[in-house]
Amino acid sequence: MSDWREELLYTMDDTYGCCFKRIVFRSIAKNDHEHCSICMSKISDSGEKIDKEGYYCAKTGDWICSTCMNDFYIRFDWKIEV
C-alpha cells in the first residue's frame, strides 16, 4: 500500500538533521493555526479533532504533526529538543 505523503517528502530535504521542539500551539491575533509541512493537518488550540500540539523547527519554520514526526523522524535524522 502506497503512502500518499511520500510524494511530498522532497519539500522536507532542508530539514535533514534539524532539531524540532514539541510545542502546544497557542493562537495569537495574527495566527490561529499552523499546518503540518508534510500532510497539511491542522495544528491549533481551537476545535475538536485537531492536533493541539506539534513539532516546530526554528531553523526552517516548519511544523510537523505527531503522526508525521513518528513516521519520518528516522528518515530525516530529526532530533527532538527536550
PDB file of N, CA, C and O in Angstrom:
ATOM      1  N   MET A   1       0.839  -1.181   0.000  1.00  0.00           N
ATOM      2  CA  MET A   1       0.000   0.000   0.000  1.00  0.00           C
ATOM      3  C   MET A   1       0.886   1.247   0.000  1.00  0.00           C
ATOM      4  O   MET A   1       1.841   1.338   0.771  1.00  0.00           O
ATOM      5  N   SER A   2       0.566   2.188  -0.856  1.00  0.00           N
ATOM      6  CA  SER A   2       1.352   3.400  -1.010  1.00  0.00           C
ATOM      7  C   SER A   2       0.918   4.468   0.003  1.00  0.00           C
ATOM      8  O   SER A   2      -0.266   4.608   0.311  1.00  0.00           O
ATOM      9  N   ASP A   3       1.878   5.197   0.496  1.00  0.00           N
ATOM     10  CA  ASP A   3       1.605   6.302   1.409  1.00  0.00           C
ATOM     11  C   ASP A   3       1.648   7.588   0.590  1.00  0.00           C
ATOM     12  O   ASP A   3       2.704   7.947   0.068  1.00  0.00           O
ATOM     13  N   TRP A   4       0.529   8.284   0.469  1.00  0.00           N
ATOM     14  CA  TRP A   4       0.438   9.487  -0.355  1.00  0.00           C
ATOM     15  C   TRP A   4       1.419  10.571   0.077  1.00  0.00           C
ATOM     16  O   TRP A   4       1.786  11.426  -0.728  1.00  0.00           O
ATOM     17  N   ARG A   5       1.847  10.548   1.337  1.00  0.00           N
ATOM     18  CA  ARG A   5       2.778  11.571   1.836  1.00  0.00           C
ATOM     19  C   ARG A   5       4.158  11.451   1.214  1.00  0.00           C
ATOM     20  O   ARG A   5       4.907  12.428   1.174  1.00  0.00           O
ATOM     21  N   GLU A   6       4.504  10.261   0.728  1.00  0.00           N
ATOM     22  CA  GLU A   6       5.823  10.047   0.112  1.00  0.00           C
ATOM     23  C   GLU A   6       6.084  11.047  -1.011  1.00  0.00           C
ATOM     24  O   GLU A   6       7.216  11.494  -1.193  1.00  0.00           O
ATOM     25  N   GLU A   7       5.052  11.395  -1.754  1.00  0.00           N
ATOM     26  CA  GLU A   7       5.200  12.315  -2.880  1.00  0.00           C
ATOM     27  C   GLU A   7       5.555  13.735  -2.442  1.00  0.00           C
ATOM     28  O   GLU A   7       6.032  14.526  -3.256  1.00  0.00           O
ATOM     29  N   LEU A   8       5.332  14.064  -1.190  1.00  0.00           N
ATOM     30  CA  LEU A   8       5.574  15.412  -0.684  1.00  0.00           C
ATOM     31  C   LEU A   8       6.873  15.547   0.099  1.00  0.00           C
ATOM     32  O   LEU A   8       7.251  16.656   0.477  1.00  0.00           O
ATOM     33  N   LEU A   9       7.555  14.451   0.345  1.00  0.00           N
ATOM     34  CA  LEU A   9       8.722  14.492   1.215  1.00  0.00           C
ATOM     35  C   LEU A   9       9.902  15.266   0.640  1.00  0.00           C
ATOM     36  O   LEU A   9      10.771  15.703   1.394  1.00  0.00           O
ATOM     37  N   TYR A  10       9.953  15.447  -0.682  1.00  0.00           N
ATOM     38  CA  TYR A  10      11.055  16.205  -1.268  1.00  0.00           C
ATOM     39  C   TYR A  10      11.087  17.635  -0.709  1.00  0.00           C
ATOM     40  O   TYR A  10      12.144  18.267  -0.691  1.00  0.00           O
ATOM     41  N   THR A  11       9.941  18.144  -0.254  1.00  0.00           N
ATOM     42  CA  THR A  11       9.888  19.501   0.293  1.00  0.00           C
ATOM     43  C   THR A  11      10.567  19.591   1.654  1.00  0.00           C
ATOM     44  O   THR A  11      10.794  20.691   2.159  1.00  0.00           O
ATOM     45  N   MET A  12      10.890  18.456   2.249  1.00  0.00           N
ATOM     46  CA  MET A  12      11.468  18.440   3.586  1.00  0.00           C
ATOM     47  C   MET A  12      12.981  18.243   3.583  1.00  0.00           C
ATOM     48  O   MET A  12      13.582  18.139   4.652  1.00  0.00           O
ATOM     49  N   ASP A  13      13.604  18.190   2.426  1.00  0.00           N
ATOM     50  CA  ASP A  13      15.048  17.947   2.343  1.00  0.00           C
ATOM     51  C   ASP A  13      15.868  18.933   3.165  1.00  0.00           C
ATOM     52  O   ASP A  13      16.904  18.560   3.715  1.00  0.00           O
ATOM     53  N   ASP A  14      15.423  20.186   3.258  1.00  0.00           N
ATOM     54  CA  ASP A  14      16.183  21.191   4.008  1.00  0.00           C
ATOM     55  C   ASP A  14      16.088  20.996   5.523  1.00  0.00           C
ATOM     56  O   ASP A  14      16.762  21.696   6.278  1.00  0.00           O
ATOM     57  N   THR A  15      15.261  20.058   5.968  1.00  0.00           N
ATOM     58  CA  THR A  15      15.140  19.797   7.404  1.00  0.00           C
ATOM     59  C   THR A  15      16.008  18.628   7.865  1.00  0.00           C
ATOM     60  O   THR A  15      16.000  18.281   9.046  1.00  0.00           O
ATOM     61  N   TYR A  16      16.755  18.019   6.944  1.00  0.00           N
ATOM     62  CA  TYR A  16      17.563  16.849   7.322  1.00  0.00           C
ATOM     63  C   TYR A  16      18.490  17.205   8.483  1.00  0.00           C
ATOM     64  O   TYR A  16      19.251  18.169   8.413  1.00  0.00           O
ATOM     65  N   GLY A  17      18.413  16.407   9.555  1.00  0.00           N
ATOM     66  CA  GLY A  17      19.265  16.589  10.725  1.00  0.00           C
ATOM     67  C   GLY A  17      18.849  17.725  11.647  1.00  0.00           C
ATOM     68  O   GLY A  17      19.541  17.999  12.627  1.00  0.00           O
ATOM     69  N   CYS A  18      17.746  18.387  11.362  1.00  0.00           N
ATOM     70  CA  CYS A  18      17.304  19.535  12.159  1.00  0.00           C
ATOM     71  C   CYS A  18      16.720  19.115  13.506  1.00  0.00           C
ATOM     72  O   CYS A  18      16.329  17.967  13.717  1.00  0.00           O
ATOM     73  N   CYS A  19      16.679  20.085  14.393  1.00  0.00           N
ATOM     74  CA  CYS A  19      16.113  19.894  15.726  1.00  0.00           C
ATOM     75  C   CYS A  19      14.698  20.467  15.762  1.00  0.00           C
ATOM     76  O   CYS A  19      14.456  21.583  15.302  1.00  0.00           O
ATOM     77  N   PHE A  20      13.788  19.702  16.302  1.00  0.00           N
ATOM     78  CA  PHE A  20      12.395  20.122  16.466  1.00  0.00           C
ATOM     79  C   PHE A  20      12.058  20.140  17.950  1.00  0.00           C
ATOM     80  O   PHE A  20      12.583  19.345  18.730  1.00  0.00           O
ATOM     81  N   LYS A  21      11.188  21.046  18.323  1.00  0.00           N
ATOM     82  CA  LYS A  21      10.719  21.137  19.702  1.00  0.00           C
ATOM     83  C   LYS A  21       9.218  20.893  19.728  1.00  0.00           C
ATOM     84  O   LYS A  21       8.470  21.482  18.947  1.00  0.00           O
ATOM     85  N   ARG A  22       8.787  20.026  20.624  1.00  0.00           N
ATOM     86  CA  ARG A  22       7.357  19.753  20.782  1.00  0.00           C
ATOM     87  C   ARG A  22       6.712  20.934  21.495  1.00  0.00           C
ATOM     88  O   ARG A  22       7.115  21.303  22.598  1.00  0.00           O
ATOM     89  N   ILE A  23       5.706  21.522  20.852  1.00  0.00           N
ATOM     90  CA  ILE A  23       5.086  22.745  21.356  1.00  0.00           C
ATOM     91  C   ILE A  23       3.568  22.601  21.339  1.00  0.00           C
ATOM     92  O   ILE A  23       2.989  22.097  20.377  1.00  0.00           O
ATOM     93  N   VAL A  24       2.937  23.050  22.419  1.00  0.00           N
ATOM     94  CA  VAL A  24       1.482  23.184  22.434  1.00  0.00           C
ATOM     95  C   VAL A  24       1.186  24.494  21.722  1.00  0.00           C
ATOM     96  O   VAL A  24       1.673  25.547  22.132  1.00  0.00           O
ATOM     97  N   PHE A  25       0.396  24.438  20.666  1.00  0.00           N
ATOM     98  CA  PHE A  25       0.109  25.628  19.873  1.00  0.00           C
ATOM     99  C   PHE A  25      -0.754  26.609  20.656  1.00  0.00           C
ATOM    100  O   PHE A  25      -1.708  26.211  21.324  1.00  0.00           O
ATOM    101  N   ARG A  26      -0.414  27.893  20.570  1.00  0.00           N
ATOM    102  CA  ARG A  26      -1.190  28.957  21.199  1.00  0.00           C
ATOM    103  C   ARG A  26      -1.544  29.992  20.127  1.00  0.00           C
ATOM    104  O   ARG A  26      -0.661  30.531  19.460  1.00  0.00           O
ATOM    105  N   SER A  27      -2.835  30.261  19.967  1.00  0.00           N
ATOM    106  CA  SER A  27      -3.287  31.254  18.992  1.00  0.00           C
ATOM    107  C   SER A  27      -2.841  32.652  19.387  1.00  0.00           C
ATOM    108  O   SER A  27      -2.763  32.994  20.567  1.00  0.00           O
ATOM    109  N   ILE A  28      -2.552  33.447  18.367  1.00  0.00           N
ATOM    110  CA  ILE A  28      -2.297  34.873  18.554  1.00  0.00           C
ATOM    111  C   ILE A  28      -3.189  35.606  17.558  1.00  0.00           C
ATOM    112  O   ILE A  28      -3.794  34.977  16.690  1.00  0.00           O
ATOM    113  N   ALA A  29      -3.274  36.913  17.674  1.00  0.00           N
ATOM    114  CA  ALA A  29      -4.173  37.687  16.815  1.00  0.00           C
ATOM    115  C   ALA A  29      -3.930  37.436  15.330  1.00  0.00           C
ATOM    116  O   ALA A  29      -4.884  37.348  14.557  1.00  0.00           O
ATOM    117  N   LYS A  30      -2.684  37.322  14.925  1.00  0.00           N
ATOM    118  CA  LYS A  30      -2.356  37.155  13.510  1.00  0.00           C
ATOM    119  C   LYS A  30      -2.377  35.707  13.043  1.00  0.00           C
ATOM    120  O   LYS A  30      -2.340  35.449  11.840  1.00  0.00           O
ATOM    121  N   ASN A  31      -2.435  34.771  13.959  1.00  0.00           N
ATOM    122  CA  ASN A  31      -2.307  33.367  13.564  1.00  0.00           C
ATOM    123  C   ASN A  31      -3.037  32.460  14.540  1.00  0.00           C
ATOM    124  O   ASN A  31      -2.647  32.356  15.703  1.00  0.00           O
ATOM    125  N   ASP A  32      -4.104  31.795  14.072  1.00  0.00           N
ATOM    126  CA  ASP A  32      -4.848  30.914  14.962  1.00  0.00           C
ATOM    127  C   ASP A  32      -4.586  29.438  14.673  1.00  0.00           C
ATOM    128  O   ASP A  32      -5.174  28.569  15.317  1.00  0.00           O
ATOM    129  N   HIS A  33      -3.701  29.144  13.699  1.00  0.00           N
ATOM    130  CA  HIS A  33      -3.352  27.750  13.430  1.00  0.00           C
ATOM    131  C   HIS A  33      -2.119  27.666  12.531  1.00  0.00           C
ATOM    132  O   HIS A  33      -1.698  28.652  11.927  1.00  0.00           O
ATOM    133  N   GLU A  34      -1.569  26.492  12.462  1.00  0.00           N
ATOM    134  CA  GLU A  34      -0.487  26.141  11.542  1.00  0.00           C
ATOM    135  C   GLU A  34      -0.897  24.840  10.859  1.00  0.00           C
ATOM    136  O   GLU A  34      -1.903  24.229  11.220  1.00  0.00           O
ATOM    137  N   HIS A  35      -0.115  24.427   9.876  1.00  0.00           N
ATOM    138  CA  HIS A  35      -0.356  23.157   9.196  1.00  0.00           C
ATOM    139  C   HIS A  35       0.928  22.340   9.204  1.00  0.00           C
ATOM    140  O   HIS A  35       2.027  22.888   9.122  1.00  0.00           O
ATOM    141  N   CYS A  36       0.779  21.043   9.302  1.00  0.00           N
ATOM    142  CA  CYS A  36       1.918  20.141   9.174  1.00  0.00           C
ATOM    143  C   CYS A  36       2.523  20.345   7.785  1.00  0.00           C
ATOM    144  O   CYS A  36       1.806  20.354   6.784  1.00  0.00           O
ATOM    145  N   SER A  37       3.826  20.508   7.732  1.00  0.00           N
ATOM    146  CA  SER A  37       4.513  20.752   6.458  1.00  0.00           C
ATOM    147  C   SER A  37       4.486  19.551   5.526  1.00  0.00           C
ATOM    148  O   SER A  37       4.799  19.680   4.342  1.00  0.00           O
ATOM    149  N   ILE A  38       4.117  18.387   6.043  1.00  0.00           N
ATOM    150  CA  ILE A  38       4.054  17.189   5.202  1.00  0.00           C
ATOM    151  C   ILE A  38       2.616  16.885   4.796  1.00  0.00           C
ATOM    152  O   ILE A  38       2.305  16.871   3.605  1.00  0.00           O
ATOM    153  N   CYS A  39       1.748  16.646   5.752  1.00  0.00           N
ATOM    154  CA  CYS A  39       0.385  16.178   5.428  1.00  0.00           C
ATOM    155  C   CYS A  39      -0.663  17.283   5.457  1.00  0.00           C
ATOM    156  O   CYS A  39      -1.819  17.055   5.102  1.00  0.00           O
ATOM    157  N   MET A  40      -0.264  18.476   5.877  1.00  0.00           N
ATOM    158  CA  MET A  40      -1.151  19.645   5.945  1.00  0.00           C
ATOM    159  C   MET A  40      -2.254  19.534   6.999  1.00  0.00           C
ATOM    160  O   MET A  40      -3.209  20.309   6.960  1.00  0.00           O
ATOM    161  N   SER A  41      -2.145  18.592   7.938  1.00  0.00           N
ATOM    162  CA  SER A  41      -3.149  18.542   9.008  1.00  0.00           C
ATOM    163  C   SER A  41      -3.026  19.813   9.849  1.00  0.00           C
ATOM    164  O   SER A  41      -1.939  20.368  10.012  1.00  0.00           O
ATOM    165  N   LYS A  42      -4.147  20.249  10.370  1.00  0.00           N
ATOM    166  CA  LYS A  42      -4.217  21.498  11.117  1.00  0.00           C
ATOM    167  C   LYS A  42      -3.708  21.303  12.540  1.00  0.00           C
ATOM    168  O   LYS A  42      -4.042  20.321  13.203  1.00  0.00           O
ATOM    169  N   ILE A  43      -2.897  22.251  12.997  1.00  0.00           N
ATOM    170  CA  ILE A  43      -2.401  22.287  14.372  1.00  0.00           C
ATOM    171  C   ILE A  43      -2.912  23.592  14.967  1.00  0.00           C
ATOM    172  O   ILE A  43      -2.546  24.677  14.515  1.00  0.00           O
ATOM    173  N   SER A  44      -3.764  23.476  15.988  1.00  0.00           N
ATOM    174  CA  SER A  44      -4.413  24.659  16.553  1.00  0.00           C
ATOM    175  C   SER A  44      -4.873  24.371  17.977  1.00  0.00           C
ATOM    176  O   SER A  44      -5.004  23.216  18.382  1.00  0.00           O
ATOM    177  N   ASP A  45      -5.114  25.433  18.720  1.00  0.00           N
ATOM    178  CA  ASP A  45      -5.639  25.256  20.077  1.00  0.00           C
ATOM    179  C   ASP A  45      -7.154  25.410  20.120  1.00  0.00           C
ATOM    180  O   ASP A  45      -7.748  25.452  21.197  1.00  0.00           O
ATOM    181  N   SER A  46      -7.778  25.493  18.946  1.00  0.00           N
ATOM    182  CA  SER A  46      -9.237  25.590  18.914  1.00  0.00           C
ATOM    183  C   SER A  46      -9.810  24.531  17.979  1.00  0.00           C
ATOM    184  O   SER A  46      -9.229  24.218  16.940  1.00  0.00           O
ATOM    185  N   GLY A  47     -10.927  24.001  18.358  1.00  0.00           N
ATOM    186  CA  GLY A  47     -11.594  22.997  17.543  1.00  0.00           C
ATOM    187  C   GLY A  47     -11.353  21.590  18.036  1.00  0.00           C
ATOM    188  O   GLY A  47     -10.329  21.295  18.652  1.00  0.00           O
ATOM    189  N   GLU A  48     -12.303  20.733  17.759  1.00  0.00           N
ATOM    190  CA  GLU A  48     -12.183  19.331  18.127  1.00  0.00           C
ATOM    191  C   GLU A  48     -11.523  18.561  16.996  1.00  0.00           C
ATOM    192  O   GLU A  48     -11.530  18.999  15.845  1.00  0.00           O
ATOM    193  N   LYS A  49     -10.960  17.427  17.328  1.00  0.00           N
ATOM    194  CA  LYS A  49     -10.307  16.544  16.359  1.00  0.00           C
ATOM    195  C   LYS A  49      -9.187  17.247  15.595  1.00  0.00           C
ATOM    196  O   LYS A  49      -8.934  16.950  14.427  1.00  0.00           O
ATOM    197  N   ILE A  50      -8.519  18.182  16.271  1.00  0.00           N
ATOM    198  CA  ILE A  50      -7.385  18.898  15.698  1.00  0.00           C
ATOM    199  C   ILE A  50      -6.210  18.705  16.642  1.00  0.00           C
ATOM    200  O   ILE A  50      -6.366  18.746  17.862  1.00  0.00           O
ATOM    201  N   ASP A  51      -5.020  18.493  16.062  1.00  0.00           N
ATOM    202  CA  ASP A  51      -3.824  18.392  16.904  1.00  0.00           C
ATOM    203  C   ASP A  51      -3.623  19.708  17.648  1.00  0.00           C
ATOM    204  O   ASP A  51      -3.598  20.777  17.039  1.00  0.00           O
ATOM    205  N   LYS A  52      -3.483  19.624  18.947  1.00  0.00           N
ATOM    206  CA  LYS A  52      -3.277  20.817  19.765  1.00  0.00           C
ATOM    207  C   LYS A  52      -1.791  21.123  19.940  1.00  0.00           C
ATOM    208  O   LYS A  52      -1.424  22.194  20.425  1.00  0.00           O
ATOM    209  N   GLU A  53      -0.945  20.183  19.545  1.00  0.00           N
ATOM    210  CA  GLU A  53       0.494  20.399  19.629  1.00  0.00           C
ATOM    211  C   GLU A  53       1.165  19.780  18.421  1.00  0.00           C
ATOM    212  O   GLU A  53       0.600  18.928  17.734  1.00  0.00           O
ATOM    213  N   GLY A  54       2.362  20.223  18.184  1.00  0.00           N
ATOM    214  CA  GLY A  54       3.133  19.708  17.067  1.00  0.00           C
ATOM    215  C   GLY A  54       4.602  19.928  17.335  1.00  0.00           C
ATOM    216  O   GLY A  54       4.983  20.332  18.434  1.00  0.00           O
ATOM    217  N   TYR A  55       5.419  19.670  16.353  1.00  0.00           N
ATOM    218  CA  TYR A  55       6.860  19.826  16.470  1.00  0.00           C
ATOM    219  C   TYR A  55       7.292  20.973  15.565  1.00  0.00           C
ATOM    220  O   TYR A  55       6.990  20.984  14.372  1.00  0.00           O
ATOM    221  N   TYR A  56       8.007  21.943  16.148  1.00  0.00           N
ATOM    222  CA  TYR A  56       8.398  23.145  15.432  1.00  0.00           C
ATOM    223  C   TYR A  56       9.916  23.197  15.271  1.00  0.00           C
ATOM    224  O   TYR A  56      10.664  22.908  16.205  1.00  0.00           O
ATOM    225  N   CYS A  57      10.352  23.569  14.073  1.00  0.00           N
ATOM    226  CA  CYS A  57      11.776  23.743  13.791  1.00  0.00           C
ATOM    227  C   CYS A  57      12.053  25.233  13.633  1.00  0.00           C
ATOM    228  O   CYS A  57      11.582  25.851  12.679  1.00  0.00           O
ATOM    229  N   ALA A  58      12.810  25.814  14.553  1.00  0.00           N
ATOM    230  CA  ALA A  58      13.116  27.242  14.496  1.00  0.00           C
ATOM    231  C   ALA A  58      13.981  27.589  13.287  1.00  0.00           C
ATOM    232  O   ALA A  58      13.893  28.701  12.766  1.00  0.00           O
ATOM    233  N   LYS A  59      14.800  26.667  12.844  1.00  0.00           N
ATOM    234  CA  LYS A  59      15.698  26.928  11.710  1.00  0.00           C
ATOM    235  C   LYS A  59      14.925  27.099  10.398  1.00  0.00           C
ATOM    236  O   LYS A  59      15.236  27.989   9.607  1.00  0.00           O
ATOM    237  N   THR A  60      13.926  26.256  10.168  1.00  0.00           N
ATOM    238  CA  THR A  60      13.203  26.284   8.890  1.00  0.00           C
ATOM    239  C   THR A  60      11.795  26.857   8.996  1.00  0.00           C
ATOM    240  O   THR A  60      11.201  27.226   7.983  1.00  0.00           O
ATOM    241  N   GLY A  61      11.252  26.935  10.214  1.00  0.00           N
ATOM    242  CA  GLY A  61       9.884  27.410  10.402  1.00  0.00           C
ATOM    243  C   GLY A  61       8.830  26.342  10.145  1.00  0.00           C
ATOM    244  O   GLY A  61       7.636  26.642  10.129  1.00  0.00           O
ATOM    245  N   ASP A  62       9.255  25.106   9.945  1.00  0.00           N
ATOM    246  CA  ASP A  62       8.319  24.016   9.674  1.00  0.00           C
ATOM    247  C   ASP A  62       7.649  23.524  10.949  1.00  0.00           C
ATOM    248  O   ASP A  62       8.260  23.467  12.017  1.00  0.00           O
ATOM    249  N   TRP A  63       6.370  23.168  10.806  1.00  0.00           N
ATOM    250  CA  TRP A  63       5.607  22.473  11.834  1.00  0.00           C
ATOM    251  C   TRP A  63       5.359  21.060  11.320  1.00  0.00           C
ATOM    252  O   TRP A  63       5.052  20.868  10.144  1.00  0.00           O
ATOM    253  N   ILE A  64       5.493  20.077  12.199  1.00  0.00           N
ATOM    254  CA  ILE A  64       5.247  18.684  11.848  1.00  0.00           C
ATOM    255  C   ILE A  64       4.265  18.121  12.874  1.00  0.00           C
ATOM    256  O   ILE A  64       4.456  18.297  14.077  1.00  0.00           O
ATOM    257  N   CYS A  65       3.215  17.446  12.403  1.00  0.00           N
ATOM    258  CA  CYS A  65       2.256  16.824  13.323  1.00  0.00           C
ATOM    259  C   CYS A  65       2.897  15.589  13.963  1.00  0.00           C
ATOM    260  O   CYS A  65       3.918  15.094  13.486  1.00  0.00           O
ATOM    261  N   SER A  66       2.301  15.108  15.024  1.00  0.00           N
ATOM    262  CA  SER A  66       2.844  13.952  15.751  1.00  0.00           C
ATOM    263  C   SER A  66       2.916  12.706  14.882  1.00  0.00           C
ATOM    264  O   SER A  66       3.874  11.939  14.976  1.00  0.00           O
ATOM    265  N   THR A  67       1.908  12.497  14.035  1.00  0.00           N
ATOM    266  CA  THR A  67       1.892  11.316  13.167  1.00  0.00           C
ATOM    267  C   THR A  67       3.064  11.333  12.194  1.00  0.00           C
ATOM    268  O   THR A  67       3.783  10.343  12.059  1.00  0.00           O
ATOM    269  N   CYS A  68       3.251  12.462  11.521  1.00  0.00           N
ATOM    270  CA  CYS A  68       4.354  12.557  10.554  1.00  0.00           C
ATOM    271  C   CYS A  68       5.714  12.507  11.255  1.00  0.00           C
ATOM    272  O   CYS A  68       6.665  11.937  10.720  1.00  0.00           O
ATOM    273  N   MET A  69       5.810  13.094  12.436  1.00  0.00           N
ATOM    274  CA  MET A  69       7.076  13.022  13.179  1.00  0.00           C
ATOM    275  C   MET A  69       7.405  11.561  13.473  1.00  0.00           C
ATOM    276  O   MET A  69       8.534  11.124  13.253  1.00  0.00           O
ATOM    277  N   ASN A  70       6.440  10.815  13.961  1.00  0.00           N
ATOM    278  CA  ASN A  70       6.669   9.402  14.274  1.00  0.00           C
ATOM    279  C   ASN A  70       7.024   8.595  13.031  1.00  0.00           C
ATOM    280  O   ASN A  70       7.836   7.672  13.102  1.00  0.00           O
ATOM    281  N   ASP A  71       6.431   8.932  11.911  1.00  0.00           N
ATOM    282  CA  ASP A  71       6.647   8.173  10.683  1.00  0.00           C
ATOM    283  C   ASP A  71       7.952   8.514   9.960  1.00  0.00           C
ATOM    284  O   ASP A  71       8.503   7.664   9.261  1.00  0.00           O
ATOM    285  N   PHE A  72       8.455   9.743  10.117  1.00  0.00           N
ATOM    286  CA  PHE A  72       9.570  10.175   9.287  1.00  0.00           C
ATOM    287  C   PHE A  72      10.807  10.680  10.024  1.00  0.00           C
ATOM    288  O   PHE A  72      11.769  11.075   9.364  1.00  0.00           O
ATOM    289  N   TYR A  73      10.833  10.688  11.362  1.00  0.00           N
ATOM    290  CA  TYR A  73      11.986  11.252  12.062  1.00  0.00           C
ATOM    291  C   TYR A  73      13.272  10.481  11.788  1.00  0.00           C
ATOM    292  O   TYR A  73      14.349  11.076  11.758  1.00  0.00           O
ATOM    293  N   ILE A  74      13.179   9.187  11.591  1.00  0.00           N
ATOM    294  CA  ILE A  74      14.396   8.409  11.305  1.00  0.00           C
ATOM    295  C   ILE A  74      14.905   8.740   9.906  1.00  0.00           C
ATOM    296  O   ILE A  74      16.105   8.942   9.718  1.00  0.00           O
ATOM    297  N   ARG A  75      14.024   8.795   8.943  1.00  0.00           N
ATOM    298  CA  ARG A  75      14.414   9.078   7.556  1.00  0.00           C
ATOM    299  C   ARG A  75      15.168  10.398   7.435  1.00  0.00           C
ATOM    300  O   ARG A  75      16.133  10.503   6.678  1.00  0.00           O
ATOM    301  N   PHE A  76      14.718  11.416   8.195  1.00  0.00           N
ATOM    302  CA  PHE A  76      15.326  12.743   8.095  1.00  0.00           C
ATOM    303  C   PHE A  76      16.303  13.032   9.222  1.00  0.00           C
ATOM    304  O   PHE A  76      16.812  14.148   9.325  1.00  0.00           O
ATOM    305  N   ASP A  77      16.568  12.059  10.058  1.00  0.00           N
ATOM    306  CA  ASP A  77      17.511  12.223  11.173  1.00  0.00           C
ATOM    307  C   ASP A  77      17.146  13.434  12.038  1.00  0.00           C
ATOM    308  O   ASP A  77      18.022  14.171  12.490  1.00  0.00           O
ATOM    309  N   TRP A  78      15.835  13.631  12.263  1.00  0.00           N
ATOM    310  CA  TRP A  78      15.385  14.742  13.070  1.00  0.00           C
ATOM    311  C   TRP A  78      15.701  14.486  14.532  1.00  0.00           C
ATOM    312  O   TRP A  78      15.603  13.357  15.013  1.00  0.00           O
ATOM    313  N   LYS A  79      16.078  15.535  15.227  1.00  0.00           N
ATOM    314  CA  LYS A  79      16.326  15.486  16.663  1.00  0.00           C
ATOM    315  C   LYS A  79      15.153  16.168  17.360  1.00  0.00           C
ATOM    316  O   LYS A  79      14.555  17.096  16.816  1.00  0.00           O
ATOM    317  N   ILE A  80      14.831  15.708  18.554  1.00  0.00           N
ATOM    318  CA  ILE A  80      13.753  16.320  19.326  1.00  0.00           C
ATOM    319  C   ILE A  80      14.363  16.969  20.560  1.00  0.00           C
ATOM    320  O   ILE A  80      14.957  16.304  21.409  1.00  0.00           O
ATOM    321  N   GLU A  81      14.201  18.278  20.636  1.00  0.00           N
ATOM    322  CA  GLU A  81      14.728  19.056  21.760  1.00  0.00           C
ATOM    323  C   GLU A  81      13.902  18.763  23.007  1.00  0.00           C
ATOM    324  O   GLU A  81      12.674  18.704  22.954  1.00  0.00           O
ATOM    325  N   VAL A  82      14.588  18.581  24.118  1.00  0.00           N
ATOM    326  CA  VAL A  82      13.872  18.338  25.374  1.00  0.00           C
ATOM    327  C   VAL A  82      13.972  19.518  26.288  1.00  0.00           C
ATOM    328  O   VAL A  82      13.429  19.491  27.392  1.00  0.00           O
TER     329      VAL A  82
END
